[in-house]
Amino acid sequence: MALNLGGVPILILKEGTERTTKRKAQMNNIAAGKVIAEAVKSALGPRGMDKMLVDSLGDIVITNDGATILDEMDVKHPAAKMMVQVAKAQDDEVGDGTTSAVIIAGQLLKGSEELLESKIHPTTIVAGLKKAATKATEILDNMAVDIDPEDVATLKKVAMTAMNSKSIAGSKDLFADITAKAIGLVKEDRNGKLVADLDHVSIVKKQGMGLTDTELVRGMVIDKEILHPAMPRRVTNARIAILDAALEIEKTEFDAEIRISDPFQVKALMEEEDRMLKSLAEKVINTGANVLLCQKGIEDDIVGFLAKAGILSVRRVKKSDMKRLARATGGRIVSNVKELSADVLGSAGVVEEATLGDDKMVYIRDCADPKAVTVVIRGGSSQVVDEAERALHDALCVVRNAVQDKKIVAGGGAPEIEVAKGLREYAGTIGGREQIAIEIFADALETIPKTLGENAGWDPITIIVELRAKHETPEGKWFGINVYTGKPSDMMSEGVIEPLSVKKQAIKSASEAAHMILRIDDVIASKAERGPPMPPGGMGGMPPGMGGMGGMPGMM
């Protein structure tokens, strides 16, 4: 890039920098956003298709989860990366609705492209889209239905709706039941507000058996083995000591030398060491604990003492698992062996070692009031297990959202049609060019039911016409597309329901991405600097004849 001042060029940017401006920059960015939306469009809904993603190492991911698809794609275009960030923001915030958010954003860009071609300024378009997004969230708030966070049946419907589009839909009843129970156990009241922290739901994946063998453990599963063959493999009515300290003799921090002049002193030294080790073991034994879970190391001699006392012991437990263990068992993590007492022990119905595939794991089951739980996912292949984990994550997120917000709406495109109807009425009160942008937003929302029907093999135009007709009646508010019949159905009565927060976040994420891309009219891209080319002669840059001793003169 250079300016010409009095016939003398003045370089502003370094050589090789590319600059795209005005209309071309806008059209390129919009095209990139539309391509990303098209890439995930066919994955939407219960009849959506899966994508197979293969990386440079040949590892395969098969999924129809929008966030995973975009995360696994190696996207280079900067505007396309913004669309990927939309999906990431949606997934981080509410855990579901990523595909919908990206599709709406892509459709907003497509509609805005037509307005740009009609010479409407990007700032005017953005102003209209902002008003539309604000009005859309307001309409959604007015539509939402309050629920009881203790209503397990409704929470299961929310979970099943999220899993309808996943490849594990055949096992959705089991997974929905697990999800509702897990969130019900870990939720807690914080300053008068219900909070369910998903960090307290641990997920363990093990290949083998089938999806129907997935189970919820009211407690923890630790990926460790019991230390000694003489220790019990199963303990009932477990009293659990949770120790964040090493059970071993502390080493001095400086070099020390012991001078021994009498053979009896060797024996005395060894006896003293045994006494110290036994003392450490007795501190655990005297608490009445029959299970010891230690984050750090345990001396082998102490392991022997614990085995003789019949205490099931595990060492090197992960720090994150220690925190969950304390929440699950009701025990307290102790950082000093001297602090161990009966008062700090946790409890569980059963602690046992079980074999999953080729691995041995320790189960802490049947805790009385666990505030941390574990889901053990089984499946026939690694791809099935991974997709089941993604589906379970989405289900946990939507149930958490429903519990925390206590508000739901119907699925199947019903809220999108109702909001689009409200936006068109609102656009008439605004007038001017912003009115057209608001109508563009309404059209973008209607893409969701249209795509749901299209992916199921139905005529999208007919679907939209029939849904609009239904929503003109007072009782038609919750009518969406039934992908199995191709006809409008009352989604609320059919149990297809979603948390309000998922819909609101999808609108916010999509509109903000469209705003950002539309406001760009200049793209300045620097080319990556490359190092000097390798000289001939191989890795070391050695000239010919220097590759070995035989190439050197006089060394024949």
C-alpha positions as CSV (number, residue, x, y, z in Angstrom):
1,M,0.0,0.0,0.0
2,A,1.5,3.4,-1.0
3,L,0.4,7.0,-1.2
4,N,1.5,9.2,-4.1
5,L,2.6,12.6,-2.9
6,G,4.0,15.0,-5.5
7,G,5.0,12.1,-7.8
8,V,6.9,10.4,-5.0
9,P,5.4,7.1,-3.7
10,I,5.3,6.8,0.1
11,L,5.1,3.3,1.5
12,I,2.6,2.9,4.3
13,L,2.4,-0.9,4.7
14,K,5.2,-3.4,4.2
15,E,5.6,-5.0,0.8
16,G,3.3,-8.0,0.1
17,T,0.4,-6.7,2.2
18,E,-3.0,-7.3,0.6
19,R,-5.8,-4.8,1.0
20,T,-9.5,-5.3,0.1
21,T,-11.8,-2.3,0.4
22,K,-15.4,-1.2,0.2
23,R,-17.9,-3.3,-1.7
24,K,-15.4,-6.1,-2.5
25,A,-14.4,-6.5,1.2
26,Q,-18.1,-6.6,2.3
27,M,-19.0,-9.1,-0.3
28,N,-16.1,-11.4,0.4
29,N,-16.8,-11.4,4.2
30,I,-20.5,-12.0,3.6
31,A,-19.7,-14.9,1.2
32,A,-17.4,-16.5,3.8
33,G,-20.1,-16.3,6.5
34,K,-22.7,-17.8,4.2
35,V,-20.4,-20.7,3.4
36,I,-19.9,-21.6,7.0
37,A,-23.7,-21.5,7.6
38,E,-24.3,-23.7,4.6
39,A,-21.7,-26.2,5.9
40,V,-23.8,-26.9,9.1
41,K,-27.3,-26.3,7.7
42,S,-27.9,-29.9,6.7
43,A,-27.1,-31.1,10.3
44,L,-30.1,-29.3,11.9
45,G,-32.9,-31.2,13.5
46,P,-33.9,-34.8,14.2
47,R,-33.5,-35.7,10.5
48,G,-30.3,-33.8,10.0
49,M,-27.2,-35.5,8.5
50,D,-23.9,-36.2,10.2
51,K,-20.5,-34.9,9.1
52,M,-17.3,-37.0,8.9
53,L,-14.3,-34.9,9.7
54,V,-10.8,-36.3,9.1
55,D,-7.7,-34.5,10.4
56,S,-4.2,-34.5,9.0
57,L,-3.3,-37.5,11.2
58,G,-6.3,-39.5,9.9
59,D,-8.3,-39.3,13.1
60,I,-12.0,-39.4,12.5
61,V,-14.8,-37.4,14.1
62,I,-18.4,-38.2,13.1
63,T,-21.0,-35.7,14.5
64,N,-23.8,-33.4,13.7
65,D,-23.1,-31.1,16.6
66,G,-22.5,-27.6,15.1
67,A,-19.9,-26.5,17.6
68,T,-17.9,-29.7,17.1
69,I,-18.1,-29.5,13.3
70,L,-16.8,-25.9,13.2
71,D,-14.2,-26.5,15.9
72,E,-12.7,-29.4,13.9
73,M,-12.7,-27.5,10.6
74,D,-9.5,-25.8,9.8
75,V,-11.0,-22.4,8.9
76,K,-8.6,-19.7,7.5
77,H,-10.8,-16.8,6.3
78,P,-11.1,-14.2,9.1
79,A,-14.8,-13.6,8.6
80,A,-15.4,-17.3,8.6
81,K,-13.5,-17.5,11.9
82,M,-16.0,-15.0,13.4
83,M,-18.8,-17.4,12.5
84,V,-16.9,-20.2,14.3
85,Q,-16.6,-17.9,17.3
86,V,-20.4,-17.5,17.2
87,A,-20.8,-21.2,17.7
88,K,-18.2,-21.3,20.4
89,A,-19.9,-18.5,22.3
90,Q,-23.3,-20.2,22.0
91,D,-21.8,-23.5,23.2
92,D,-19.9,-21.9,26.1
93,E,-22.9,-19.9,27.3
94,V,-25.8,-22.3,27.0
95,G,-24.4,-25.5,25.6
96,D,-27.0,-26.0,22.8
97,G,-28.4,-24.2,19.7
98,T,-25.0,-23.7,18.0
99,T,-26.3,-24.9,14.6
100,S,-29.3,-22.6,14.8
101,A,-27.2,-19.6,15.8
102,V,-24.9,-20.1,12.8
103,I,-27.8,-20.6,10.4
104,I,-29.5,-17.5,11.5
105,A,-26.3,-15.5,11.3
106,G,-25.7,-16.8,7.7
107,Q,-29.3,-15.9,6.7
108,L,-28.9,-12.4,8.2
109,L,-25.8,-11.9,6.1
110,K,-27.6,-13.2,3.0
111,G,-30.5,-10.8,3.5
112,S,-28.2,-7.9,4.3
113,E,-26.3,-8.6,1.0
114,E,-29.5,-7.8,-0.9
115,L,-29.9,-4.6,1.0
116,L,-26.3,-3.5,0.3
117,E,-26.9,-4.1,-3.4
118,S,-29.9,-1.8,-3.1
119,K,-27.5,1.0,-1.9
120,I,-28.7,0.8,1.8
121,H,-25.8,1.8,4.1
122,P,-24.4,-0.9,6.4
123,T,-24.9,1.4,9.4
124,T,-28.6,1.6,8.7
125,I,-28.8,-2.2,8.3
126,V,-27.0,-2.8,11.5
127,A,-29.3,-0.3,13.4
128,G,-32.4,-2.2,12.1
129,L,-30.9,-5.6,13.0
130,K,-30.1,-4.3,16.6
131,K,-33.7,-3.2,17.0
132,A,-35.0,-6.5,15.7
133,A,-32.8,-8.5,18.1
134,T,-34.0,-6.5,21.1
135,K,-37.6,-6.8,20.1
136,A,-37.2,-10.6,19.4
137,T,-35.8,-11.3,22.9
138,E,-38.7,-9.2,24.3
139,I,-41.3,-11.3,22.4
140,L,-39.6,-14.5,23.6
141,D,-39.7,-13.3,27.2
142,N,-43.4,-12.7,26.9
143,M,-44.0,-16.1,25.3
144,A,-42.0,-18.2,27.8
145,V,-43.7,-20.6,30.2
146,D,-42.7,-20.9,33.8
147,I,-41.7,-24.4,35.1
148,D,-41.0,-26.0,38.5
149,P,-37.3,-27.0,38.7
150,E,-38.4,-30.1,40.6
151,D,-40.6,-31.3,37.8
152,V,-38.5,-34.2,36.6
153,A,-40.9,-35.1,33.7
154,T,-40.6,-31.7,32.1
155,L,-36.8,-31.7,32.6
156,K,-36.6,-35.1,30.8
157,K,-38.6,-33.7,27.9
158,V,-36.1,-30.8,27.7
159,A,-33.2,-33.3,27.6
160,M,-34.9,-35.5,25.0
161,T,-35.5,-32.5,22.7
162,A,-31.8,-31.6,22.8
163,M,-30.9,-35.3,22.0
164,N,-33.5,-35.8,19.2
165,S,-31.0,-34.6,16.6
166,K,-28.1,-36.7,17.9
167,S,-27.1,-40.1,16.7
168,I,-27.9,-41.5,20.2
169,A,-31.6,-40.7,19.8
170,G,-32.4,-44.4,20.1
171,S,-31.2,-44.3,23.8
172,K,-32.5,-40.8,24.6
173,D,-34.9,-42.1,27.3
174,L,-32.1,-43.5,29.3
175,F,-29.8,-40.5,28.8
176,A,-32.7,-38.1,29.6
177,D,-33.4,-39.9,32.8
178,I,-29.6,-39.8,33.7
179,T,-29.4,-36.1,32.9
180,A,-32.5,-35.1,34.9
181,K,-31.3,-37.1,38.0
182,A,-27.7,-35.8,37.7
183,I,-28.8,-32.1,37.6
184,G,-31.3,-32.8,40.4
185,L,-28.5,-34.1,42.6
186,V,-25.9,-31.4,42.0
187,K,-28.1,-28.3,42.0
188,E,-27.9,-26.2,45.1
189,D,-29.3,-22.9,46.5
190,R,-26.9,-20.0,46.4
191,N,-28.3,-16.8,47.9
192,G,-31.9,-17.8,47.0
193,K,-31.0,-18.8,43.4
194,L,-30.7,-22.4,42.1
195,V,-27.4,-23.1,40.6
196,A,-26.3,-26.4,38.9
197,D,-22.5,-26.5,38.2
198,L,-21.7,-29.0,35.5
199,D,-18.1,-29.3,36.9
200,H,-19.7,-31.5,39.5
201,V,-20.9,-34.0,36.9
202,S,-17.9,-36.1,36.0
203,I,-18.1,-38.0,32.7
204,V,-16.1,-41.2,32.2
205,K,-15.9,-42.8,28.7
206,K,-15.1,-46.4,28.2
207,Q,-15.4,-48.3,24.9
208,G,-17.2,-51.6,25.2
209,M,-20.7,-53.0,25.7
210,G,-23.5,-50.6,24.4
211,L,-25.1,-47.2,25.0
212,T,-27.8,-48.9,27.1
213,D,-25.2,-49.9,29.6
214,T,-24.4,-46.2,30.4
215,E,-25.1,-45.5,34.1
216,L,-25.3,-42.8,36.6
217,V,-23.2,-43.3,39.7
218,R,-24.3,-41.5,42.8
219,G,-20.7,-40.8,43.8
220,M,-17.4,-41.0,42.0
221,V,-15.5,-43.2,39.6
222,I,-11.7,-43.0,40.0
223,D,-9.4,-44.2,37.2
224,K,-7.0,-45.9,39.7
225,E,-6.4,-49.4,41.1
226,I,-6.4,-50.6,44.7
227,L,-2.9,-50.6,45.9
228,H,-2.4,-54.1,47.4
229,P,-3.7,-57.5,46.6
230,A,-4.4,-58.2,50.3
231,M,-6.7,-55.2,50.5
232,P,-10.5,-55.8,50.2
233,R,-12.0,-55.4,46.7
234,R,-15.3,-54.3,48.0
235,V,-16.2,-52.3,51.2
236,T,-19.8,-51.7,52.3
237,N,-20.8,-48.9,54.6
238,A,-17.6,-47.2,53.7
239,R,-16.0,-44.5,56.0
240,I,-13.7,-42.6,53.7
241,A,-10.6,-40.6,54.6
242,I,-9.7,-38.0,51.9
243,L,-6.1,-37.1,52.4
244,D,-4.1,-34.3,50.5
245,A,-0.8,-35.2,52.0
246,A,1.9,-37.9,51.4
247,L,2.0,-40.9,53.7
248,E,5.8,-41.2,53.8
249,I,8.7,-40.1,55.8
250,E,9.7,-36.5,54.9
251,K,13.1,-36.2,53.3
252,T,15.5,-33.5,54.5
253,E,15.9,-30.4,52.4
254,F,19.6,-30.5,52.7
255,D,22.3,-33.2,52.4
256,A,22.7,-35.2,55.6
257,E,25.2,-37.8,56.7
258,I,24.8,-40.4,59.4
259,R,27.9,-42.0,60.9
260,I,27.4,-45.5,62.3
261,S,30.1,-47.2,64.4
262,D,28.1,-50.0,65.9
263,P,26.1,-52.7,64.0
264,F,23.3,-52.4,66.6
265,Q,22.9,-48.8,65.6
266,V,21.8,-50.0,62.1
267,K,19.1,-52.1,63.6
268,A,18.0,-49.2,65.8
269,L,17.8,-46.9,62.8
270,M,15.7,-49.4,60.9
271,E,13.4,-50.0,63.8
272,E,12.9,-46.3,64.3
273,E,12.0,-45.9,60.6
274,D,9.5,-48.8,60.9
275,R,8.1,-47.1,64.0
276,M,7.6,-43.8,62.2
277,L,5.9,-45.5,59.3
278,K,3.6,-47.6,61.5
279,S,2.8,-44.4,63.4
280,L,1.6,-42.8,60.2
281,A,-0.5,-45.8,59.3
282,E,-2.0,-45.9,62.8
283,K,-3.2,-42.3,62.4
284,V,-5.4,-43.5,59.5
285,I,-6.4,-46.7,61.3
286,N,-7.4,-44.9,64.5
287,T,-9.9,-42.7,62.7
288,G,-12.1,-45.7,62.0
289,A,-11.8,-45.3,58.3
290,N,-12.0,-48.4,56.1
291,V,-11.2,-46.5,52.8
292,L,-8.3,-44.2,52.2
293,L,-8.1,-41.9,49.1
294,C,-4.8,-40.1,48.9
295,Q,-3.9,-37.4,46.4
296,K,-0.1,-38.0,46.9
297,G,2.2,-41.0,47.5
298,I,1.9,-43.7,50.1
299,E,5.1,-45.5,51.3
300,D,5.1,-49.2,50.4
301,D,5.6,-50.2,54.0
302,I,2.5,-48.1,55.0
303,V,0.5,-49.8,52.2
304,G,1.4,-53.1,54.0
305,F,0.1,-51.9,57.4
306,L,-3.1,-50.6,55.8
307,A,-3.6,-53.9,54.0
308,K,-3.3,-55.8,57.3
309,A,-5.9,-53.4,58.8
310,G,-8.3,-54.2,55.9
311,I,-8.3,-50.5,54.7
312,L,-9.0,-50.2,50.9
313,S,-6.4,-47.6,49.7
314,V,-5.9,-45.6,46.5
315,R,-3.1,-43.1,45.9
316,R,-2.3,-40.4,43.2
317,V,-5.9,-39.4,42.9
318,K,-6.3,-36.3,40.7
319,K,-6.9,-33.0,42.4
320,S,-10.1,-32.3,40.5
321,D,-11.4,-35.7,41.6
322,M,-10.5,-35.0,45.2
323,K,-12.8,-31.9,45.3
324,R,-15.7,-34.0,43.8
325,L,-15.0,-36.8,46.3
326,A,-15.5,-34.4,49.2
327,R,-18.8,-33.1,47.7
328,A,-20.0,-36.6,46.9
329,T,-19.2,-38.3,50.2
330,G,-19.7,-35.3,52.5
331,G,-16.1,-35.7,53.8
332,R,-13.5,-33.0,54.2
333,I,-10.1,-32.9,52.4
334,V,-7.3,-33.1,55.0
335,S,-3.9,-31.5,54.2
336,N,-2.1,-32.9,57.3
337,V,-2.1,-36.4,58.6
338,K,-2.3,-35.1,62.2
339,E,-5.7,-33.6,61.4
340,L,-7.3,-36.9,60.5
341,S,-10.2,-37.8,62.8
342,A,-13.6,-39.5,62.6
343,D,-15.3,-36.1,62.1
344,V,-13.7,-35.5,58.7
345,L,-14.6,-38.8,57.2
346,G,-17.0,-39.1,54.3
347,S,-19.4,-42.0,53.7
348,A,-20.7,-44.2,50.9
349,G,-22.8,-47.2,50.6
350,V,-20.2,-49.2,48.6
351,V,-16.6,-48.7,47.5
352,E,-15.4,-51.4,45.0
353,E,-13.0,-52.1,42.3
354,A,-14.5,-52.9,38.9
355,T,-13.0,-53.8,35.5
356,L,-14.1,-51.7,32.5
357,G,-12.7,-53.1,29.3
358,D,-8.9,-53.5,30.0
359,D,-8.9,-51.0,32.9
360,K,-9.6,-51.3,36.6
361,M,-11.4,-48.4,38.3
362,V,-12.6,-47.7,41.8
363,Y,-16.3,-47.0,42.2
364,I,-17.6,-44.9,45.2
365,R,-21.4,-45.7,45.0
366,D,-24.6,-44.9,46.8
367,C,-23.6,-41.8,48.6
368,A,-26.4,-40.5,50.9
369,D,-26.6,-36.9,49.5
370,P,-24.1,-36.6,46.7
371,K,-23.4,-33.1,45.5
372,A,-21.1,-34.5,42.8
373,V,-22.0,-37.5,40.5
374,T,-20.4,-39.5,37.7
375,V,-21.8,-40.7,34.4
376,V,-20.1,-43.7,32.9
377,I,-20.7,-43.8,29.1
378,R,-20.3,-47.1,27.3
379,G,-20.5,-47.7,23.6
380,G,-19.4,-50.1,20.8
381,S,-16.7,-47.8,19.3
382,S,-14.8,-44.7,20.2
383,Q,-16.9,-42.6,17.7
384,V,-20.1,-43.7,19.4
385,V,-18.8,-43.0,22.9
386,D,-17.5,-39.5,21.8
387,E,-20.8,-38.6,20.2
388,A,-22.7,-39.8,23.2
389,E,-20.5,-37.6,25.4
390,R,-21.3,-34.6,23.2
391,A,-25.1,-35.4,23.3
392,L,-24.9,-35.8,27.1
393,H,-23.1,-32.5,27.4
394,D,-25.9,-30.7,25.4
395,A,-28.6,-32.4,27.5
396,L,-26.9,-31.5,30.8
397,C,-26.6,-27.9,29.6
398,V,-30.2,-27.5,28.6
399,V,-31.5,-29.1,31.8
400,R,-29.2,-26.9,33.8
401,N,-30.5,-23.8,31.9
402,A,-34.2,-24.9,32.5
403,V,-33.5,-25.4,36.3
404,Q,-31.7,-22.1,36.7
405,D,-34.0,-19.9,34.5
406,K,-37.2,-21.8,35.2
407,K,-38.5,-20.8,31.8
408,I,-39.1,-22.8,28.6
409,V,-40.5,-22.4,25.1
410,A,-41.6,-25.0,22.5
411,G,-39.2,-26.3,19.9
412,G,-39.8,-27.4,16.3
413,G,-39.5,-23.8,14.9
414,A,-42.6,-22.6,16.8
415,P,-41.0,-19.7,18.7
416,E,-39.1,-18.6,15.5
417,I,-42.4,-18.3,13.5
418,E,-44.1,-16.5,16.4
419,V,-41.2,-14.1,16.8
420,A,-41.0,-13.5,13.1
421,K,-44.7,-12.6,13.1
422,G,-44.2,-10.1,15.9
423,L,-41.2,-8.6,14.2
424,R,-43.2,-7.9,11.0
425,E,-45.8,-6.2,13.0
426,Y,-43.1,-4.2,14.8
427,A,-41.4,-3.2,11.5
428,G,-44.6,-1.5,10.4
429,T,-44.3,0.9,13.4
430,I,-40.7,1.8,12.7
431,G,-40.8,2.8,9.0
432,G,-37.9,3.9,6.9
433,R,-35.1,1.8,5.7
434,E,-34.6,0.2,9.2
435,Q,-38.0,-1.5,8.7
436,I,-36.5,-3.5,5.8
437,A,-33.7,-4.7,8.0
438,I,-36.2,-5.8,10.7
439,E,-38.1,-7.8,8.1
440,I,-34.8,-9.4,7.0
441,F,-34.4,-10.6,10.6
442,A,-37.9,-12.1,10.6
443,D,-37.1,-14.0,7.4
444,A,-33.8,-15.2,8.9
445,L,-35.7,-16.7,11.9
446,E,-38.1,-18.5,9.6
447,T,-35.1,-20.3,8.1
448,I,-35.1,-22.6,11.2
449,P,-38.5,-24.3,10.7
450,K,-37.8,-24.2,6.9
451,T,-34.5,-26.0,7.3
452,L,-36.0,-28.5,9.8
453,G,-38.6,-29.5,7.2
454,E,-36.1,-29.4,4.3
455,N,-33.7,-31.8,6.1
456,A,-36.6,-34.2,6.7
457,G,-37.5,-34.2,3.0
458,W,-40.6,-32.0,3.1
459,D,-41.4,-29.0,1.0
460,P,-40.1,-25.9,2.9
461,I,-42.4,-23.4,1.2
462,T,-45.6,-25.4,2.1
463,I,-44.4,-25.8,5.7
464,I,-43.8,-22.0,6.1
465,V,-47.2,-21.2,4.6
466,E,-49.1,-23.7,6.9
467,L,-47.2,-22.5,10.0
468,R,-47.9,-18.9,9.3
469,A,-51.6,-19.7,9.0
470,K,-51.6,-21.6,12.3
471,H,-49.8,-18.7,14.1
472,E,-52.5,-16.3,13.0
473,T,-54.9,-18.0,15.4
474,P,-54.7,-17.4,19.2
475,E,-54.2,-21.1,20.0
476,G,-51.5,-21.5,17.3
477,K,-48.6,-20.0,19.3
478,W,-46.8,-23.3,19.9
479,F,-47.3,-24.9,16.5
480,G,-44.1,-26.0,14.9
481,I,-43.0,-28.5,12.2
482,N,-43.4,-32.2,12.9
483,V,-40.5,-33.6,11.0
484,Y,-42.0,-37.1,10.9
485,T,-45.3,-36.0,9.3
486,G,-44.4,-32.8,7.6
487,K,-47.4,-31.1,9.1
488,P,-47.7,-28.4,11.8
489,S,-48.2,-29.8,15.3
490,D,-48.5,-28.3,18.8
491,M,-44.9,-28.8,20.0
492,M,-45.7,-28.0,23.6
493,S,-48.3,-30.8,23.9
494,E,-45.9,-33.2,22.1
495,G,-43.2,-32.5,24.6
496,V,-40.8,-30.8,22.3
497,I,-39.5,-28.0,24.6
498,E,-36.4,-26.0,25.0
499,P,-35.0,-23.6,27.6
500,L,-35.7,-19.9,26.9
501,S,-32.1,-19.0,27.4
502,V,-31.0,-21.2,24.4
503,K,-33.3,-19.3,22.0
504,K,-32.4,-15.9,23.3
505,Q,-28.6,-16.6,23.2
506,A,-28.9,-17.9,19.6
507,I,-30.5,-14.6,18.5
508,K,-27.9,-12.5,20.4
509,S,-25.0,-14.5,19.0
510,A,-26.2,-14.4,15.4
511,S,-27.1,-10.7,15.4
512,E,-23.8,-9.7,16.9
513,A,-21.8,-11.7,14.4
514,A,-23.8,-10.2,11.5
515,H,-23.2,-6.7,13.0
516,M,-19.5,-7.2,13.2
517,I,-19.1,-8.6,9.6
518,L,-21.4,-5.9,8.0
519,R,-19.4,-3.0,9.6
520,I,-16.2,-4.1,8.0
521,D,-15.3,-2.2,4.8
522,D,-11.5,-2.6,4.7
523,V,-9.5,-5.8,5.1
524,I,-5.7,-5.4,5.4
525,A,-3.8,-8.8,5.5
526,S,-0.1,-9.1,5.9
527,K,1.6,-12.0,4.3
528,A,3.5,-14.4,6.6
529,E,7.2,-13.9,6.5
530,R,9.1,-17.0,5.3
531,G,12.7,-17.9,6.3
532,P,15.4,-18.1,3.6
533,P,15.4,-21.2,1.4
534,M,17.5,-24.2,2.5
535,P,20.8,-24.2,0.6
536,P,21.5,-27.3,-1.6
537,G,23.2,-30.2,0.0
538,G,20.8,-31.5,2.6
539,M,19.9,-30.8,6.2
540,G,23.0,-29.0,7.3
541,G,23.2,-26.7,4.3
542,M,26.6,-28.2,3.5
543,P,27.9,-27.8,0.0
544,P,28.3,-30.8,-2.3
545,G,31.3,-32.9,-1.4
546,M,31.0,-32.3,2.3
547,G,28.4,-34.9,3.0
548,G,31.0,-37.3,4.5
549,M,34.7,-38.0,5.0
550,G,35.0,-39.6,1.5
551,G,34.1,-36.3,-0.1
552,M,37.1,-34.4,1.4
553,P,40.2,-34.1,-0.7
554,G,43.4,-35.7,0.6
555,M,41.4,-38.2,2.8
556,M,41.1,-41.0,0.2
